Amino acid sequence: EEAIKEVVARHEALRAVVSGNGESIIIYKNIPFENTYHDLSSFPDQELQIKTFISNEMQNVFDLQVGPLIRTFIHKLSDTHHYFTVVGHHILCDGWSLGIILENIAKIYNAKLNGKAVALDKADQISDYAIEMAEFKNSKSHEQVKTYWIDLYKDGAPTLDFPTDYARPLNRNFRSNRYDHPISLGLVAKLKKLGAANGSSLVNTLLSAFELFIYLKTNQLDLIVGMPTAGQAATEKFELVGHCVNLLALRSKIDVELSFSNYLVKRKKDFFDAYENQKFTLGELVESLDQKKDYSRIPLLPILFNVDMSLDTSVSFDYLNYELISNPRIFETFEIFLNVTGSKSKFLLEWSYSTQLFKLETIQHISLEFEKLLETLTLEPSISFKDLAARTAAYWDKKLVKWNETHITYQQEESLVNLFGAATDQYGMQCALTFAEKKLSYHDLKKQADKLSKYLVSKGVKIGDVVAIALQPSV
């Protein structure tokens, strides 16, 4: 607990709050901070207690004007087993920052445990970063960066139309879920080898494969995938805690004749150029493009990809063993956010997705498809996008044939009204119609149909009249 408090005192961002008008960050010299401790050692249902705690905590709202915007918890499970949780608001804490916080806590803990002086590099501060970014925004370099992004989208920005389970709602609610899919370290090793053969890192290889996957799912030749980058690395403020993420709107125009190996070489330069011009916020880009507002969609970037490798590489607690666990958020800005995370012992595909648009089973299937694509690319790196698309089309052709095998024998001389009436008599309260989470029985559907027909008759509609009906997909 002493180590945690010293880390809060060490970093401005952990002592910061948001002003009442939302326009400024206020940094306190000191801010009251207490770790929360719970003893669960006598509880027989510890796993349920922790699961409930995490679920509740993920929904616990921060007071941005009061702070602190970080919370820590220690749950004692036994004398030798504890569950330590750090929750930080994303407005002042990003993935890079969490790594710094954990590393600082570990080093201070080890020093105090061994009776030694704490030796940490000087912390970079969020106020210095903010000043540097403000100065950059008024520089010629900023104009050059702006020109790079405006030129990239000078012919307009494509709308990515990834197939969804549910109709896109008029307004989004940001509710999300996460599905974690482990992939073998053997496959990771093959992907590293594939990237090295084409002069690319594992990150670039995975990102290029993901772009190919998006093409195969949408059949769009012009697409955009978002990728976060750390502003700490771009400004060489490696000990900085704060939200310094730059979102790169990576645009790719697909040439179906290219092999994956050739595409990988091509995208390496594109990624490098985007990274070199990262000091231009997504908000600035969206404003500059002056896109038409569509409240049912995420502006420009509905799909995000990130690689978050070895967050705890420099974290080591003396005389303690630990496992780092990433807890899923229940709200997410993006429709799909694939975060690839890994260490020496495991590798995970973390799929966060909008529950307004996707079912869990769909995301599970998508993840399996992506893993299969990765395996294919390691075996056939020279395969063209066109050939991969043909394989995908052939697979779905077979599926469609099977799905459309719906022929049944029925009394063809009977009208649809009489056939449905007979089905209602036979099936009654069984499900007749499903849309999203709503279901209608045969009985309820017939009741609604009768109600509509009576209304039309009351308005003078006669047999043979044509009635036009415009409705949103619904029940």
C-alpha positions, -999 to +999 in steps of 0.1 A: +000+000+000+029+024+007+043+016-028+009+024-044+007+058-026+042+067-037+034+060-073+003+082-071+025+110-056+051+104-084+029+110-114+008+141-121-018+123-141-027+102-110-033+134-091-053+151-118-091+158-122-111+174-149-124+210-146-161+217-142-164+229-178-145+199-191-119+221-209-089+218-185-070+193-164-064+203-128-033+187-111-032+186-073+001+186-054-015+161-031-047+141-034-063+118-008-058+082-019-065+049+000-062+014-012-093-008-005-087-041+013-110-070+015-103-103+034-120-132+016-099-159+032-130-173+051-153-172+020-160-206+004-171-189-029-140-167-035-141-171-073-177-158-074-169-130-050-140-118-073-161-122-104-189-101-089-165-075-077-149-071-111-184-069-128-195-042-103-162-023-105-163-021-143-197-003-140-186+020-111-184+055-125-155+078-117-162+114-106-140+133-130-142+165-110-133+149-076-109+121-083-086+103-079-091+088-113-074+056-103-086+029-078-067+000-063-079-030-044-063-060-026-084-091-019-069-116+005-077-151-006-053-168+018-020-160+037-001-166+005-026-157-022-039-122-030-058-106-058-045-071-066-066-049-089-058-015-106-087+004-123-078+036-141-100+060-161-089+060-197-090+098-199-058+100-179-044+064-182-035+043-212-020+008-217+016+022-217+008+040-184-005+008-167+028-008-175+047+021-160+024+020-129+030-017-123+067-014-129+070+015-104+049-003-078+071-034-081+104-015-078+093+005-048+079-026-032+111-045-037+132-016-023+111-013+008+110-051+013+148-053+011+155-021+031+171-003+002+166+032-012+141+035-041+160+040-074+137+051-102+143+071-133+129+107-133+092+106-141+080+124-172+049+145-164+016+150-183+018+188-180+051+188-200+036+165-226+005+188-229+028+219-234+048+201-260+017+190-279+003+226-278+036+240-291+037+213-318+001+222-329+013+257-338+044+246-357+052+240-394+057+203-386+021+200-376+010+215-409+032+189-427+016+161-406-019+175-414-011+176-451-001+139-450-035+128-435-056+152-457-038+139-488-045+103-477-082+110-477-084+137-505-108+115-525-131+109-495-132+084-467-148+049-474-174+036-450-165+002-437-195-021-438-187-052-417-216-077-416-235-076-383-260-099-366-284-071-358-297-041-377-277-010-370-296+010-344-303+047-350-283+055-318-255+035-302-253+027-265-216+015-264-224-016-245-198-043-252-186-078-243-152-095-248-142-129-261-107-142-254-093-167-279-059-182-272-036-192-301-006-214-300+029-202-295+039-224-324+017-203-347+031-171-333+066-184-340+056-191-376+041-156-380+074-141-367+093-161-393+069-151-421+073-114-411+111-116-409+113-132-443+095-101-457+113-075-435+083-070-412+078-071-375+052-093-358+030-063-353+030-053-390+024-090-400-006-093-378-020-060-388-016-068-425-033-102-420-061-084-402-066-060-431-068-090-454-093-106-431-115-074-432-113-075-470-125-111-471-154-104-447-166-072-465-154-076-501-144-039-499-113-029-519-109+004-500-110+001-462-098+017-430-086+001-398-076+021-367-045+014-347-035+031-314+001+042-309+018+055-278+026+092-276+052+084-250+074+066-275+068+094-302+079+121-277+106+099-260+088+104-226+091+068-217+083+073-180+051+092-187+018+082-172-012+097-189-035+092-219-012+098-248-027+076-274-027+086-311-052+068-332-039+061-367-066+058-394-048+033-416-063+033-451-056+004-475-066+000-511-066-037-519-050-050-550-064-085-553-036-097-576-010-092-548+003-121-528+003-117-490+041-115-490+040-086-515+013-069-496+033-072-464+063-055-480+040-027-494+023-021-461+055-019-442+063+015-458+027+027-454+027+018-417+060+035-412+048+067-429+016+067-407+037+062-376+060+091-385+029+113-389+011+102-358+009+136-340-025+144-355-055+134-335-084+114-348-107+143-338-086+167-359-088+143-389-126+138-386-131+176-384-109+182-414-127+157-435-161+172-427-179+139-430-217+137-428-228+128-393-243+093-389-252+087-352-255+049-359-219+046-368-184+054-354-168+083-373-142+069-397-130+040-375-156+014-366-129-013-362-097-010-342-066-033-340-039-032-314-009-053-303-002-050-266+028-073-260+045-079-227+029-052-206+047-066-176+081-073-192+099-051-166+076-060-136+091-083-110+082-087-073+108-102-051+098-135-035+064-134-052+049-151-082+021-133-101-001-136-132-013-105-151-050-106-159-068-081-182-104-075-172-129-067-200-146-034-201-184-033-204-185-002-226-165+002-258-163+030-283-157+008-314-178-018-331-150-043-330-117-039-311-091-067-316-064-065-290-036-090-295-017-096-262+009-120-253+039-131-232+064-159-232+038-183-219+006-174-237-009-155-266-045-141-268-068-125-292-091-103-271-122-094-292-142-066-277-174-061-296-207-041-296-235-062-282-259-040-302-245-055-334-230-089-327-238-121-310-211-139-290-213-170-312-205-148-343-174-133-327-163-168-316-167-179-353-149-148-365-120-155-342-117-191-355-118-178-391-090-153-383-068-180-367-074-202-397-063-174-420-031-169-400-023-206-404-030-204-441-007-174-446+022-191-428+018-221-451+010-202-483+025-167-481+025-164-519-012-169-522-030-140-538-059-121-523-080-131-553-074-168-547-082-165-509-114-147-518-124-175-542-119-201-515-141-180-491-168-177-518-168-214-525-172-221-488-202-198-485-217-211-518-219-246-501-234-230-470-261-212-489-271-243-508-275-261-475-293-232-458-318-230-487-328-266-486-361-256-471-385-274-494-415-290-477-447-305-489-479-285-483-514-279-497-505-256-525-542-248-534-546-232-499-540-195-494-512-182-472-539-169-447-554-204-443-520-220-441-509-197-414-542-202-395-537-239-396-501-235-383-514-213-355-539-240-345-511-266-345-482-247-329-500-220-308-475-206-283-444-219-301-420-193-315-429-181-350-407-151-354-374-139-339-358-105-342-328-094-321-338-104-285-376-103-292-398-133-301-434-138-312-454-170-309-477-181-337-507-170-316-492-135-309-482-130-346-517-139-358-532-116-332-510-087-345-518-096-382-555-096-374-552-062-357-535-047-387-560-061-412-589-047-392-572-013-391-567-013-429-603-023-435-614+006-412-595+029-435-614+017-466-588-008-480-605-034-502-595-067-518-571-059-547-558-026-532-520-022-530-507-009-496-472+004-493-456-001-458-423+015-447-409+001-415-376-002-396-366-039-392-384-048-360-410-071-344 
